[in-house]
Amino acid sequence: MANFKIALQIWLSKKILYRSVKTALVVGTILAFINHGDLIISGALTAECWIKMGLTCLVPYSVASWTATRAQMENIEPA
């Protein structure tokens, strides 16, 4: 349980949050154009597309946060 609390503190730290949001914006934008580029360009985005694009940004955010958290956890865990 102590490891979970430490991991959560790391995950929610400003440093991790800032980096993960930047990653999510860049990678999420690229993925949005790959998946919905035709609708974006034509201006025909629906509410469903907006929701999907928002959820698409959660994937790179989660991966970046998880990776950074695990890396920091490995640095503090005894060998």
N, C-alpha and C positions, 0 to 999 in steps of 0.2 A: 504494500500500500504506500510505503514511503517513496518507492520508485515512481509510482503513478503520480503522486503529488509533485515530485521534482520534475517529471516529464511535462506535466500540465503547466507548471510555472515557466518552464523553458518555452513550451509551445506558445504560451500567451505573452511572452516577453516582447517588448517593443522592437527589439532587434530582429527577432524571427518574424514577427507580424509584418514589419515594414518590408523585409526582403521577400516574404511570401506573397504579399499583395502586389509588389512590383512584378514578380514572376507571373502571377495569375493574370495581371493586366496585359502583359506582353504575349504570353503563350495563349491566353484565353482569346485575345483579339485575333491572333493568327488562326486559331481553331474555329472561331466564329466565321471568319472569311472563308475558310475551307468548307465549312458545313453549310453556311447560309449566304455566301457571297452574292449569288444571283438575286436573292431577296433583298439584301442590303443595298445593292446597287440600284435595283428597281424601286426601292422604297416600299416594298410590299410586305414588310415584316408584320407578323401577327403577334398577339399577346403570347401565344404558345412559343413562337420563335424567341421572343425576348426571355421567356422563362428558361428555355433550353440553353440559350447563350449564357445566362447567368449561372446555371448549373454547370455548364462547361468550364467556366472559370474556377469553379470549386475544385476541379480535378488537379490542375497545376498548383493551386494554393495548398491543397492537402498534401500533395507529393513533396513540395518544397518545404512545408512545415515539418512533415514527418521526417524527412531526410536530415534537416538541420537539427531537429530535436534528438534523433538517434545519434548523430555525430557528437553532439555535446554530452549526451548520456554516456557514450562510450569513453569520453575523456575523463569523466568523473567516477566511473565504475572501477572497482579494483580489478587488476588483471588476473 
